[in-house]
Structures are given as structure tokens and as C-alpha cells.
Amino acid sequence: MTLAEVDASAWAELEGAAADPQSAFRYLNLCSVDAYGRPQARMVVLRRVDVARRVLEIHTDIRSPKWQEISANPLVTILGFGPQPKVQLRLQGSAELNGPASERAAEAWSQLPRSTRSTYMGGPPGDDISERPASESTAADADGQAVFGVLIFRAEMLDWFQLRHADNRRAVFAYDKLGALTSSRWVNP
Ligand SMILES: Cc1cc2nc3c(=O)[nH]c(=O)nc-3n(C[C@H](O)[C@H](O)[C@H](O)COP(=O)(O)O)c2cc1C
């Protein structure tokens, strides 16, 4: 594989994963740094990919700690692993937060199935269940939409690593703000 082919295959995998719940890259690890400088990692669902712009879309509850962390520090890393072949994708970039009042969140919300919408109707993520308000059982669609946010991740760098029996391979790619590939190189694994 050439560097261009490695880059294209990585993004094709991600693009496919957004539409395929069985893909290994459907679930990614989103890592941010909290107010204490402590690394935080959590799995998220990859909802949409714009290959040309090198953008990944993730949905979350704006009451979750990650939303606060990322609004204070938008620099994030996204980590994924596909077992066949054994490929690690490590994407560095920044996240733009689109809150409930944004057009992007309204558009994404309008396309969510009812079952997914209902996951936003409970109490704040991480809060004690006993502290949930009694009104939760009557939570409506509007309550869910009021806390629904869309995180847009723009990749600035991809670190691709393939684990093989003897000859592991690793390549690093950089992208500009519009998503164009600006550099690519093989590096020691
Ligand atoms: C497979 C899987 C997928 C998940 N997808 C999401 C997601 O798309 N968005 C999200 O906010 N949380 C998702 N979660 C929950 C997060 O991993 C995390 O527990 C939660 O968002 C709270 O994170 P925070 O306290 O760092 O904000 C997922 C968890 C699992 C196990």
C-alpha cells in the first residue's frame, strides 16, 4: 500500500462505520483533558463522517462532563481499533460544540429514531439515580432536545498503525483546516 492508499483506506473505514453498526470503528474512544489536566476517555458512537473535510460527528448530552471539558479545551483525540487487519487509528484534532439551539443539532435531532431520542430524556449523565427528578417519567421529546448536542471533530492529524507478525507499519498524515492532506510519511512503528 502507498501512503495515499493508507490514508484513503482509513477514511473509507470510518465512513463505512458511520453507516454500519457492526463495524469496529462504529465505536470510538473520545479523549479530552479535564480542568485538572487529567486525561478523560469514553466510548462514543460515530454518527457521520465527511471524508473530504476530515470531519467526524458525535452526539452527546450537553450536561455530560465531556461537554464542559471540551468547551474549555477543544483539543481532543479520537482512538479506534479494527481487528481485521489489526489497525489503530489515532486522530488528533479539535472539536466544535453545537448546542441545542444550533441548526446542526436541530437537524440531527430531527433524524434520530424515537428510541435514541429517549436516551436524552433522563437525568444528567453521571448524577446519582436517586437524585433524578420525579418528573423524569413524564419527560417529553422537547426535554431531550433541550440537552442534545452535536460534536463536530475536525482531524488535523492521523496516526495509522498496523500490527503485523514481524513488520508493523505506521504512517502519519496531516490535514489543513479544509481537510486537504498536507503531509504524509512512514514512521518507525
Ligand atoms: C458502546 C458505547 C457507546 C457510547 N456512545 C456514546 C455517545 O455516542 N455519546 C455519548 O455522549 N456517550 C456515549 N456513551 C457513554 C460514554 O462512554 C460515557 O459513559 C458518557 O457519555 C459520560 O461521559 P463523560 O462523563 O465523560 O461526559 C457510550 C458508551 C458505550 C459503552
The ligand as an SDF file (V2000), in Angstrom:
LIG
                    3D

 31 33  0  0  0  0  0  0  0  0999 V2000
  -20.5570    1.4750   23.1650 C   0  0  0  0  0  0  0  0  0  0  0  0
  -20.8210    2.7980   23.8250 C   0  0  0  0  0  0  0  0  0  0  0  0
  -21.2140    3.8670   23.0510 C   0  0  0  0  0  0  0  0  0  0  0  0
  -21.4510    5.1100   23.6320 C   0  0  0  0  0  0  0  0  0  0  0  0
  -21.8070    6.1610   22.8280 N   0  0  0  0  0  0  0  0  0  0  0  0
  -21.9500    7.3900   23.3760 C   0  0  0  0  0  0  0  0  0  0  0  0
  -22.2200    8.5190   22.5360 C   0  0  0  0  0  0  0  0  0  0  0  0
  -22.3570    8.4110   21.3150 O   0  0  0  0  0  0  0  0  0  0  0  0
  -22.3350    9.7290   23.1250 N   0  0  0  0  0  0  0  0  0  0  0  0
  -22.1890    9.8910   24.4750 C   0  0  0  0  0  0  0  0  0  0  0  0
  -22.2960   11.0260   24.9330 O   0  0  0  0  0  0  0  0  0  0  0  0
  -21.9330    8.8530   25.2900 N   0  0  0  0  0  0  0  0  0  0  0  0
  -21.7990    7.6030   24.7710 C   0  0  0  0  0  0  0  0  0  0  0  0
  -21.5210    6.5350   25.5840 N   0  0  0  0  0  0  0  0  0  0  0  0
  -21.3550    6.7710   27.0240 C   0  0  0  0  0  0  0  0  0  0  0  0
  -19.9850    7.3700   27.2740 C   0  0  0  0  0  0  0  0  0  0  0  0
  -18.9890    6.3860   27.0530 O   0  0  0  0  0  0  0  0  0  0  0  0
  -19.8490    7.9730   28.6750 C   0  0  0  0  0  0  0  0  0  0  0  0
  -20.0120    6.9770   29.6360 O   0  0  0  0  0  0  0  0  0  0  0  0
  -20.8450    9.0900   28.9310 C   0  0  0  0  0  0  0  0  0  0  0  0
  -21.0790    9.8560   27.7600 O   0  0  0  0  0  0  0  0  0  0  0  0
  -20.3450   10.0230   30.0200 C   0  0  0  0  0  0  0  0  0  0  0  0
  -19.1060   10.5740   29.6270 O   0  0  0  0  0  0  0  0  0  0  0  0
  -18.4720   11.8570   30.3250 P   0  0  0  0  0  0  0  0  0  0  0  0
  -18.7730   11.7160   31.7860 O   0  0  0  0  0  0  0  0  0  0  0  0
  -17.0210   11.7990   30.0260 O   0  0  0  0  0  0  0  0  0  0  0  0
  -19.1160   13.0580   29.7220 O   0  0  0  0  0  0  0  0  0  0  0  0
  -21.2980    5.2770   25.0290 C   0  0  0  0  0  0  0  0  0  0  0  0
  -20.9230    4.1800   25.7920 C   0  0  0  0  0  0  0  0  0  0  0  0
  -20.6960    2.9650   25.2090 C   0  0  0  0  0  0  0  0  0  0  0  0
  -20.2890    1.8010   26.0620 C   0  0  0  0  0  0  0  0  0  0  0  0
  1  2  1  0
  2  3  1  0
  2 30  2  0
  3  4  2  0
  4  5  1  0
  4 28  1  0
  5  6  2  0
  6  7  1  0
  6 13  1  0
  7  8  2  0
  7  9  1  0
  9 10  1  0
 10 11  2  0
 10 12  1  0
 12 13  2  0
 13 14  1  0
 14 15  1  0
 14 28  1  0
 15 16  1  0
 16 17  1  0
 16 18  1  0
 18 19  1  0
 18 20  1  0
 20 21  1  0
 20 22  1  0
 22 23  1  0
 23 24  1  0
 24 25  2  0
 24 26  1  0
 24 27  1  0
 28 29  2  0
 29 30  1  0
 30 31  1  0
M  END
$$$$
